[in-house]
Amino acid sequence: MISAQNWADAERLWDYQQMHHEPRPCSVAIGLGSHDLGVAEVTADLYHRGMVPLIVFTGATSRTTRERMPRGEAEHYRERAIELGVPAPVILVEPHARNTGENIRFSRALLVERGIHVESVLLVSKPYEERRAYATARKLWPEVEVVSASAPMTLNEYVDSIQDPRLVFDMLVGAQQRLLIYPQQGFLIHQDVPPAVSVAYERLRCSGFTSRLVAVP
């Protein structure tokens, strides 16, 4: 049973996980691979709005995507963007990354290899992973400006699209845990967490939304 308090706490994490950046023109958009083709759709929309001249889709496959995206997350993103009218020549595919750090490092290396100068990145992710993606990029690519973007959805809308509120709550708790422990491991920059967000996170953990937590040494 998911209580009203659980929902309120999840709303608190949902709001914190998003950076609330206003999209603006950048050198390149990088769409981070996942199970969610919505990332490709948001990236395509940003291209059509004139926000970027170039797109990189990055991602291999994972246990959650190997059946749905057998050709790799980045390739399926590319195909979806082309369906939405993005010209194929403006899309680069990075097909090897298996985590957010590799998404950033491998995309950066691909752009360097192509001789493309980058001053700013429009970083497109799932809504609840904006902050971790931003913190990872700031750690691994500190000289570029990072603008975060995702599908403009409420928590309720996202739950409706997934049809599994417990899974979404688990993912929110997992995303919050990584923001807390990954800076110590050198994976991303430290960010201050408001006390109300910390309380919401701990309550959700104690309520059993723990399937996406990682083991802490």
C-alpha positions in Angstrom: 0.0 0.0 0.0 1.4 3.4 -1.0 0.4 6.1 1.5 -0.3 9.8 1.0 2.9 10.5 2.9 4.8 8.2 0.4 3.4 10.2 -2.5 4.3 13.5 -0.9 7.8 12.3 -0.3 8.2 11.1 -3.8 7.0 14.4 -5.1 9.7 16.1 -3.0 12.4 13.8 -4.6 10.9 14.3 -8.1 11.1 18.1 -7.8 14.7 17.9 -6.4 16.0 15.5 -9.1 15.1 18.0 -11.8 17.4 21.0 -12.4 14.7 23.3 -13.6 16.9 24.7 -16.4 15.4 26.7 -19.2 16.5 25.2 -22.5 18.7 27.5 -24.6 20.9 27.1 -27.7 24.0 24.9 -27.1 26.8 23.4 -29.1 25.4 19.9 -29.0 22.6 17.8 -27.5 23.6 14.6 -25.8 20.7 12.1 -25.3 21.5 9.6 -22.6 20.5 6.0 -23.3 17.9 4.2 -21.3 14.7 2.2 -21.7 12.8 5.5 -22.3 12.4 6.6 -26.0 11.0 9.8 -24.6 14.6 11.0 -24.3 15.0 10.7 -28.1 11.7 12.5 -28.6 12.7 15.4 -26.3 16.0 15.7 -28.1 14.3 15.7 -31.5 12.0 18.5 -30.3 14.9 20.6 -29.0 16.6 20.2 -32.4 13.5 21.3 -34.3 13.3 24.3 -31.9 16.7 25.4 -33.1 18.4 24.7 -29.7 21.3 22.6 -31.2 22.8 21.9 -34.6 24.1 18.4 -33.7 22.9 15.5 -31.6 24.8 12.6 -29.9 22.9 9.6 -28.8 24.8 7.4 -26.4 24.2 4.0 -24.9 24.7 0.3 -25.4 22.2 -2.1 -23.9 21.4 -3.3 -20.4 19.4 -6.1 -18.9 16.3 -3.8 -19.0 16.8 -2.8 -22.7 18.4 -5.7 -24.5 15.1 -7.2 -25.6 13.3 -3.9 -26.4 16.3 -2.3 -28.0 18.4 -5.1 -29.4 20.4 -2.8 -31.7 21.4 -0.7 -28.7 19.8 2.3 -27.0 21.7 4.9 -29.0 20.7 3.3 -32.3 17.1 3.0 -31.4 17.1 6.7 -30.2 18.6 7.6 -33.6 15.9 5.7 -35.5 13.2 7.4 -33.4 14.6 10.9 -34.0 14.8 10.3 -37.7 11.1 9.2 -37.6 10.4 12.6 -36.0 12.1 14.4 -38.9 15.7 14.9 -37.6 18.1 14.7 -40.6 20.3 11.6 -40.2 23.6 13.6 -40.9 23.2 15.7 -37.7 23.1 12.6 -35.5 26.1 10.9 -34.1 25.8 7.5 -32.3 28.0 6.4 -29.4 27.1 2.7 -29.0 29.3 1.5 -26.1 28.4 3.4 -22.9 26.9 1.3 -20.1 26.5 4.0 -17.4 26.2 7.7 -17.0 29.9 8.3 -16.6 30.6 6.4 -19.8 27.9 8.3 -21.6 29.7 11.5 -20.9 33.3 10.3 -21.4 32.6 8.4 -24.6 30.4 11.2 -26.1 33.1 13.7 -25.3 35.8 11.5 -26.9 33.6 11.0 -30.1 33.2 14.8 -30.4 36.9 15.4 -30.0 37.6 12.7 -32.6 35.3 14.4 -35.1 37.0 17.8 -34.4 33.9 19.4 -33.1 34.4 22.3 -30.6 32.0 22.2 -27.7 31.3 25.1 -25.4 27.9 24.0 -24.1 25.9 20.8 -23.8 22.2 20.3 -23.7 22.0 17.1 -21.6 18.8 15.2 -22.2 17.8 12.4 -19.7 14.8 10.9 -18.0 13.1 13.4 -15.6 14.3 11.8 -12.4 17.9 11.5 -13.6 18.5 15.2 -14.5 20.4 16.1 -11.4 22.7 13.0 -11.5 23.4 13.5 -15.2 24.2 17.1 -14.6 26.5 16.3 -11.6 28.3 13.7 -13.6 28.9 16.0 -16.6 30.2 18.8 -14.3 32.7 16.3 -12.8 33.9 14.7 -16.0 33.6 17.7 -18.4 34.0 20.8 -16.2 35.0 23.2 -19.0 31.7 23.1 -20.8 28.4 24.7 -19.7 25.7 22.0 -19.0 22.0 22.7 -19.5 19.7 19.9 -18.4 16.5 18.9 -20.2 13.9 16.1 -19.9 10.3 15.5 -20.8 8.1 18.2 -19.0 6.1 15.7 -16.9 4.6 15.7 -13.4 5.3 12.7 -11.2 1.7 11.5 -11.7 2.1 11.7 -15.5 5.3 9.7 -15.3 3.7 7.1 -13.1 0.8 6.9 -15.5 3.2 6.3 -18.4 5.1 3.5 -16.5 2.0 2.0 -14.8 4.0 1.0 -11.8 4.2 3.6 -9.0 6.3 1.4 -6.7 8.9 1.0 -9.4 9.0 4.8 -10.0 9.4 5.4 -6.2 12.2 2.8 -6.1 14.0 4.6 -9.0 13.6 8.0 -7.2 15.1 6.6 -4.0 17.9 5.0 -6.0 18.7 8.2 -7.9 18.8 10.1 -4.6 21.2 7.6 -3.0 23.6 7.9 -5.9 23.7 11.7 -5.4 24.8 11.0 -1.8 27.4 8.3 -2.3 28.9 8.9 -5.8 30.7 12.2 -5.0 32.8 10.2 -2.4 33.7 7.8 -5.2 34.7 10.6 -7.6 31.9 9.9 -10.0 30.1 13.3 -9.7 30.3 16.7 -8.0 28.9 17.2 -4.5 25.5 19.0 -4.3 23.8 20.3 -1.2 20.7 18.4 -0.3 17.9 20.4 1.4 16.9 18.9 4.8 13.3 18.3 3.6 14.6 16.2 0.7 16.8 14.2 3.0 13.8 13.5 5.3 11.7 12.4 2.4 14.4 10.1 1.1 14.9 8.4 4.5 11.1 8.0 5.0 10.8 6.3 1.6 13.8 4.0 2.3 12.2 3.0 5.6 8.9 2.4 3.8 10.7 -0.3 1.7 11.3 1.5 -1.6 14.8 0.0 -1.9 15.0 -2.2 -5.0 17.2 0.3 -6.9 19.6 1.0 -4.1 23.3 0.0 -4.7 25.4 -1.7 -2.1 27.7 0.7 -0.2 31.2 -0.7 0.7 
